[in-house]
Amino acid sequence: MSATEISPGLVLQRVKPPLKLTDFKLIAFDMDSTLINIECIDEIADAVGKKAEVAAITEATMRGEIKDFKESLRRRVALLKGVPVAALQQVYDERLKLNPGASELVAACKAAGLKVLLVSGGFTFFANRVKERLGIDFARSNLLDEADGKLTGEVVTQSWGDICDGAEKRRTLLEVASLMGISAQETIAVGDGANDLPMMGEAGLSVAYHAKPKVREQAMVAINEGGLDRVLEILR
């Protein structure tokens, strides 16, 4: 099926509306630049004057030019060594905003009986706060190591592994679906970067939100204008 722009900035590929939201049981969201308006790591780096350096690596990674997400993240986190932990709260308070339509889409999904998963290559400091703010059911993200009130430049290994990359996002989606007793076809995955493609490839419906070209091309739905809640235009 060829790509069809059903209304300005809303493109469908390999999927025919109308779909029913109640056909799905789980929706998984990326966080940075998807549910929220910033890449948190870039804004933390700003605290030590390294935003441009870190943002360049982030951008190349999200475009898929740097293939190894784990190595990319380690390189960027190493540049955060010495950043006061208090800078994370400052980023949350002053710079982090929910993207348009995020609250509306999550609320609609919950009202339709879906569970909501946040799975992020970003950090628990922000993911846990966004989870609480939106009433999200599950969250998995990376934990920044700290000592004496400062970041050490390393990531903490958690029970499931060290870094939440594309493979871990895919594994988490499938794991939560399995725990719920549902198939991958009953899930929706929403993201914007190359590291979201593995989980988007498993989902019954994949949504690219203001995404990198490579991600837009492979998603079933691409929202290129407007808010996240535009997906509800095709999910009745």
C-alpha positions as CSV (number, residue, x, y, z in Angstrom):
1,M,0.0,0.0,0.0
2,S,1.5,3.4,-0.9
3,A,1.7,6.2,1.5
4,T,-1.4,8.3,1.8
5,E,-1.6,11.8,3.4
6,I,-5.2,11.6,4.9
7,S,-5.0,15.1,6.2
8,P,-2.2,17.7,6.3
9,G,0.8,16.2,8.2
10,L,-0.8,12.8,8.9
11,V,0.5,10.1,6.6
12,L,-0.5,6.4,6.5
13,Q,1.5,3.5,5.1
14,R,0.6,-0.1,5.0
15,V,-2.5,0.5,7.1
16,K,-6.1,1.2,6.3
17,P,-8.4,3.3,8.7
18,P,-10.6,3.2,10.5
19,L,-8.9,1.2,13.2
20,K,-10.3,0.8,16.7
21,L,-8.3,1.8,19.8
22,T,-10.0,-1.1,21.6
23,D,-8.3,-3.5,19.2
24,F,-5.1,-2.8,21.1
25,K,-4.2,-3.5,24.7
26,L,-0.8,-1.8,25.2
27,I,0.8,1.4,23.9
28,A,4.6,2.0,24.2
29,F,6.1,5.5,24.0
30,D,9.6,6.7,23.6
31,M,10.2,9.7,25.9
32,D,12.7,12.3,24.6
33,S,11.3,14.3,21.6
34,T,8.2,12.0,21.6
35,L,6.3,12.4,24.9
36,I,8.4,15.4,25.9
37,N,9.8,18.4,23.9
38,I,13.5,18.0,24.7
39,E,16.4,15.5,24.6
40,C,17.2,15.5,28.3
41,I,20.9,14.6,27.9
42,D,21.5,17.6,25.6
43,E,20.0,19.9,28.2
44,I,22.0,18.4,31.1
45,A,25.1,18.9,29.0
46,D,24.2,22.6,28.7
47,A,25.0,22.9,32.5
48,V,28.7,22.2,31.7
49,G,28.9,24.1,28.4
50,K,28.9,20.8,26.4
51,K,25.5,21.0,24.8
52,A,26.7,21.4,21.2
53,E,29.1,18.5,21.5
54,V,26.5,16.1,23.1
55,A,23.7,17.3,20.8
56,A,25.7,16.5,17.7
57,I,26.2,12.9,18.9
58,T,22.5,12.6,19.9
59,E,21.3,13.9,16.5
60,A,23.6,11.5,14.5
61,T,22.4,8.6,16.7
62,M,18.7,9.4,16.2
63,R,19.2,9.7,12.4
64,G,20.8,6.2,12.5
65,E,24.2,7.4,11.5
66,I,25.8,6.1,14.7
67,K,24.7,2.5,14.8
68,D,25.8,1.5,18.3
69,F,23.4,3.3,20.7
70,K,25.1,1.9,23.8
71,E,28.5,3.3,22.8
72,S,26.9,6.6,21.7
73,L,25.2,6.9,25.1
74,R,28.3,6.1,27.0
75,R,30.2,8.7,25.1
76,R,27.6,11.3,25.9
77,V,27.2,10.4,29.5
78,A,31.0,10.5,30.0
79,L,30.8,14.2,29.0
80,L,28.4,14.8,31.9
81,K,31.0,13.9,34.6
82,G,30.9,16.5,37.3
83,V,27.5,17.9,36.5
84,P,25.7,18.7,39.8
85,V,22.7,16.4,40.3
86,A,20.7,19.5,41.1
87,A,21.0,20.4,37.4
88,L,18.6,17.6,36.5
89,Q,15.9,19.1,38.6
90,Q,16.6,22.5,37.0
91,V,16.2,20.9,33.5
92,Y,12.9,19.3,34.6
93,D,11.5,22.4,36.1
94,E,12.7,24.9,33.4
95,R,12.9,23.1,30.1
96,L,10.9,19.9,30.1
97,K,7.4,20.2,28.7
98,L,5.0,17.5,27.5
99,N,4.6,17.5,23.8
100,P,1.2,18.7,22.4
101,G,-1.5,16.0,22.6
102,A,0.5,13.7,24.9
103,S,-1.9,14.0,27.9
104,E,-4.9,13.6,25.6
105,L,-3.5,10.5,23.8
106,V,-2.5,8.8,27.1
107,A,-5.9,9.6,28.7
108,A,-7.8,8.2,25.6
109,C,-5.7,5.0,25.7
110,K,-6.3,4.5,29.4
111,A,-10.0,5.2,29.0
112,A,-10.1,2.5,26.3
113,G,-8.5,0.0,28.6
114,L,-4.9,0.0,27.3
115,K,-1.9,-0.2,29.5
116,V,0.8,2.5,28.9
117,L,4.5,1.8,28.7
118,L,7.3,4.4,28.6
119,V,10.5,2.9,27.4
120,S,13.4,5.3,27.0
121,G,17.1,5.6,26.1
122,G,16.9,8.6,28.4
123,F,17.1,8.7,32.2
124,T,15.0,7.5,35.2
125,F,15.2,10.9,36.8
126,F,12.9,12.3,34.1
127,A,11.1,9.1,33.1
128,N,9.8,8.4,36.6
129,R,8.5,12.0,36.8
130,V,6.8,11.8,33.4
131,K,5.4,8.4,34.3
132,E,3.8,9.9,37.5
133,R,2.6,13.0,35.7
134,L,0.8,11.1,33.0
135,G,-0.3,8.1,35.0
136,I,1.7,5.7,32.9
137,D,1.7,2.1,34.1
138,F,5.3,0.9,33.4
139,A,8.6,2.7,32.7
140,R,12.1,1.5,31.8
141,S,15.1,3.9,31.2
142,N,18.7,4.4,32.1
143,L,20.0,5.3,35.6
144,L,22.8,7.9,35.9
145,D,25.4,7.1,38.4
146,E,26.1,9.8,41.0
147,A,28.4,10.4,43.9
148,D,28.8,13.4,46.3
149,G,26.0,15.2,44.6
150,K,27.5,15.0,41.1
151,L,27.2,12.8,38.1
152,T,30.1,10.3,37.7
153,G,29.8,10.1,33.9
154,E,28.7,6.5,34.1
155,V,25.4,4.5,33.8
156,V,24.3,2.1,36.5
157,T,23.6,-1.5,35.6
158,Q,20.0,-2.4,36.6
159,S,18.3,-5.8,37.1
160,W,17.4,-6.0,33.4
161,G,20.8,-4.8,32.0
162,D,23.0,-1.7,31.6
163,I,21.6,0.5,28.8
164,C,18.1,0.7,27.3
165,D,18.9,0.7,23.6
166,G,16.8,-0.3,20.6
167,A,17.1,-4.0,21.3
168,E,16.1,-3.5,25.0
169,K,13.1,-1.3,23.9
170,R,12.0,-4.2,21.7
171,R,12.6,-6.8,24.4
172,T,10.6,-4.6,26.9
173,L,7.6,-4.3,24.6
174,L,7.5,-8.0,24.0
175,E,8.1,-8.8,27.7
176,V,5.3,-6.5,28.9
177,A,3.0,-7.9,26.2
178,S,3.8,-11.5,27.3
179,L,3.2,-10.6,31.0
180,M,-0.2,-9.2,29.9
181,G,-1.0,-12.3,27.9
182,I,-1.4,-10.4,24.6
183,S,0.3,-10.6,21.2
184,A,2.6,-8.0,19.7
185,Q,-0.1,-7.3,17.2
186,E,-2.2,-5.9,20.0
187,T,0.5,-3.2,20.8
188,I,1.1,0.3,19.5
189,A,4.7,1.7,19.5
190,V,5.3,5.5,19.2
191,G,8.8,7.0,18.6
192,D,11.0,9.4,16.6
193,G,14.5,8.0,16.5
194,A,16.4,5.1,14.9
195,N,16.6,3.3,18.3
196,D,12.8,3.1,18.3
197,L,12.6,1.1,15.1
198,P,13.1,-2.3,16.7
199,M,10.1,-2.0,19.0
200,M,8.1,-0.2,16.2
201,G,8.8,-3.2,13.9
202,E,7.2,-5.6,16.4
203,A,4.1,-3.6,17.2
204,G,0.7,-4.1,15.5
205,L,0.7,-0.3,14.8
206,S,3.8,1.9,14.6
207,V,3.6,5.7,14.9
208,A,6.4,8.1,14.0
209,Y,6.0,11.5,15.7
210,H,7.9,14.4,14.1
211,A,10.5,11.7,13.4
212,K,13.8,11.4,11.6
213,P,13.3,10.5,7.9
214,K,14.4,6.9,8.3
215,V,11.7,6.4,11.0
216,R,9.0,8.2,9.1
217,E,9.6,5.9,6.1
218,Q,9.3,2.7,8.1
219,A,6.3,3.6,10.4
220,M,2.7,2.7,9.5
221,V,1.6,6.2,10.7
222,A,3.6,9.4,10.5
223,I,2.5,12.5,12.4
224,N,4.5,15.3,10.8
225,E,2.4,18.2,11.9
226,G,0.4,18.8,15.1
227,G,0.2,16.8,18.4
228,L,0.4,13.2,19.4
229,D,-3.3,13.0,19.8
230,R,-3.6,13.2,16.0
231,V,-3.2,9.4,16.0
232,L,-6.8,9.4,17.4
233,E,-7.9,10.6,14.0
234,I,-7.4,7.1,12.7
235,L,-8.2,5.1,15.9
236,R,-11.9,5.3,16.5
